[in-house]
Amino acid sequence: MLKENFLLNLREIAAIPGAPGQEMEVVDKFVQWFTPYVDNIEVDHMGNLYVYKHGISPGPTLMVSAHSDEIACVVRDIDNRGFLKIERTGGMIESLLVGRKVNVHGHFGVIGIKAGHLQTPEERKRLPSIYELYVDVGANNKQDVLDMGIQIGDPITYISDIDTFTNQDLICGKAIDNRSCCVLLLELFKSLQSKDVSGTIVGVITVQEEVGLRGAKVATYRVNPDYAIVLDTIPCADTPDSLQSGYPVGIGNGPVIPALAGGSVRGNIMAPQKKELLIKYANESNVPYQLAVMSGASTDVSAVHLEREGVLAGAITIARRYSHSPVEVANLNDFVHAYKLLEKLVLDNGKWGNLSFLK
């Protein structure tokens, strides 16, 4: 996988707004990108995108997925002066919203903030609630907003292009969670076009992960895979404010294999045989990896493994700094290593595709 091509595609796709339930433009772009490289392609009523690679010999059905939506807000109300009240969809953090540039259903806007000169000493110390925040789209009144085509329920997403640091391997911007892994999936199917596989490989770009892993549930039921691999980014703890967290995961140290993710109700404990398989292939491929236990975050695997009679599923994740912010930071080398591991797993689908709970 060429880092340059990966970054080029990520810049384009991350710039497209794709709030939960509003991923249409993102999905449309991926339909265009995947079509030349797959045997067939489908989009369901929910917006999940399915791409297929049929093998030359019988074997299991392996589903590999990544989610397309990003954290966002929606318009909750429009006041008579043309300012928009907002509600979150996904893990939007109030402290990161204030003073940001945003896209409101295709229109430029800013999240306003009371001038420091007018704030009381108490206000300067207090973090405003999301219900106190508002978006300014440059309108004079409510009718101006309606004439722009903005309505209650319309999506609001960050404006934040993907940039690189002086160290060109470090990238920063919005929607790295999880457009980056969608591009990784695209690169996989480009490679598979000229390779032979066993069974059926189904790539899925899921929707509405940020609001409860909803698309993954529908997609897994539809595909009914024998096995599944979920691709996602995951928070790390290599910055000064988190080094003592007891969560030893950082960017640049290879993909993360989450042995446990999510809380006691919604989460996933990766099956030992799946974890051992990922470690085995990482070692054989000379891919550095990190094992993680994190109860405070989850991925689509939490929904995938519970569908139908249960699916033996695992996750390959990429560490990111400043999660759910417009300045998420990741290391391109981690994606290269994740791709190497993923491709090896998929090409050997017929060899390892006989796992069971008792093995």
C-alpha positions, -999 to +999 in steps of 0.1 A: +000+000+000+015+033-010+013+059+017+010+087-008-021+072-025-036+064+008-032+099+021-045+114-012-077+094-009-081+100+028-079+138+023-107+137-003-130+114+016-125+130+051-134+164+037-169+151+027-195+156+055-208+123+068-228+126+100-245+095+114-275+088+092-263+113+067-234+094+051-249+095+015-221+116-001-194+095+015-211+062+004-216+075-031-179+083-034-169+049-022-193+033-047-173+051-074-140+041-060-148+004-054-167-004-086-136-011-108-121-035-083-150-058-071-172-085-085-204-068-074-215-040-052-247-032-033-261-005-010-289-014+014-318+008+026-298+019+056-268+030+036-244+002+043-222-005+013-213-041+004-185-052-020-177-088-030-147-108-041-156-143-050-129-169-046-117-195-070-123-223-045-149-231-018-143-216+016-159-195+044-175-161+040-153-135+056-167-100+063-142-071+066-159-038+077-152-002+086-176+026+094-181+057+073-198+081+097-181+108+118-191+124+151-215+154+144-243+175+156-277+183+141-298+215+140-322+214+170-339+247+166-336+279+146-343+312+165-359+343+150-325+359+146-312+331+124-290+314+150-291+276+152-293+255+184-277+221+182-278+185+195-250+160+193-250+128+172-221+107+185-194+117+210-192+154+204-174+171+233-185+206+242-150+219+250-140+211+214-170+228+198-166+263+209-152+287+183-150+260+155-157+263+118-185+239+108-204+227+077-242+230+081-259+209+054-234+223+028-232+259+043-203+275+061-209+283+097-191+290+130-200+279+165-203+312+183-188+322+216-195+351+239-167+377+236-142+375+264-147+412+271-184+405+279-179+374+300-181+375+338-152+359+358-175+330+365-183+325+328-146+324+319-141+294+342-172+275+331-176+252+301-209+260+283-234+232+278-241+221+243-276+235+248-261+269+253-240+267+221-253+280+188-242+281+151-239+314+131-244+308+094-245+345+085-282+348+084-302+379+095-333+360+106-350+326+106-364+330+071-329+336+057-319+302+072-349+285+057-341+301+023-306+285+025-323+251+027-313+245+063-340+227+084-343+212+119-325+178+118-299+188+093-263+177+099-234+198+113-198+186+110-164+200+116-144+218+089-109+205+093-087+193+064-062+165+067-027+180+072+007+165+079+033+175+104+070+182+097+072+144+102+053+135+070+041+102+085+019+120+111-015+131+098-040+153+115-077+163+108-113+153+112-129+120+104-097+100+106-121+080+127-130+061+106-126+072+070-090+061+072-100+024+077-126+027+049-097+037+026-077+008+040-105-015+029-105+001-005-068-006-008-074-042+002-099-048-026-076-031-051-050-057-042-075-086-043-084-078-079-053-095-091-051-123-064-068-156-058-088-162-026-109-190-012-145-185-002-161-151-004-146-119+009-173-093+017-162-057+024-187-035+042-187+002+047-211+005+076-232+035+088-242+049+121-214+034+142-211+066+163-246+064+175-248+028+186-231+004+160-264+004+141-253-002+106-230-031+116-259-050+131-280-048+099-250-056+077-239-086+097-274-101+096-275-096+058-240-110+051-243-138+076-205-143+076-186-173+090-160-149+104-155-111+106-128-086+110-136-050+119-113-021+111-114+010+132-093+036+149-089+035+187-079+060+214-043+059+226-025+072+257+009+085+247+003+122+255+013+140+287-023+140+300-028+103+297+006+086+302-004+074+337-037+058+325-024+023+326-034+019+289-001+014+271-011+022+235+006+048+213+007+059+177+036+046+155+038+013+174+018-008+150-019-018+148-038-025+180-054-058+188-081-051+214-085-081+236-113-064+254-132-033+244-164-016+256-182-018+289-199-046+307-231-043+286-220-032+252-186-045+243-165-074+231-142-099+246-122-112+216-123-149+214-089-164+224-085-183+191-092-151+171-067-131+192-041-158+188-047-159+150-041-122+147-009-124+168+003-154+148-001-136+114+014-104+128+045-123+139+047-142+106+044-109+086+069-090+108+042-066+118+046-048+151+014-049+171-001-037+205-025-056+227-050-035+245-078-037+271-100-007+271-134-006+287-141+030+277-143+025+239-157+000+215-160-008+178-185-023+154-172-058+165-194-054+196-225-056+174-211-079+148-202-108+171-237-109+186-257-113+153-277-144+144-261-174+162-229-154+170-200-146+147-164-153+155-150-118+151-120-097+158-107-062+153-076-046+138-075-011+150-052+020+146-042+042+175-052+079+172-046+109+194-073+134+204-102+112+197-135+126+185-119+160+178-112+180+146-075+174+152-072+136+154-036+125+149-024+091+135+007+076+120+006+064+084+030+036+092+004+020+115-019+019+085+008+003+063+014-024+090-024-030+095-028-034+057+000-059+056-016-080+084-051-077+069-040-087+034-022-118+047-052-128+068-076-124+038-054-143+014-052-172+038-090-172+044-093-208+032-064-219+055-075-205+088-112-205+082-120-235+104-119-219+138-144-230+165-150-221+201-133-253+212-101-247+192 
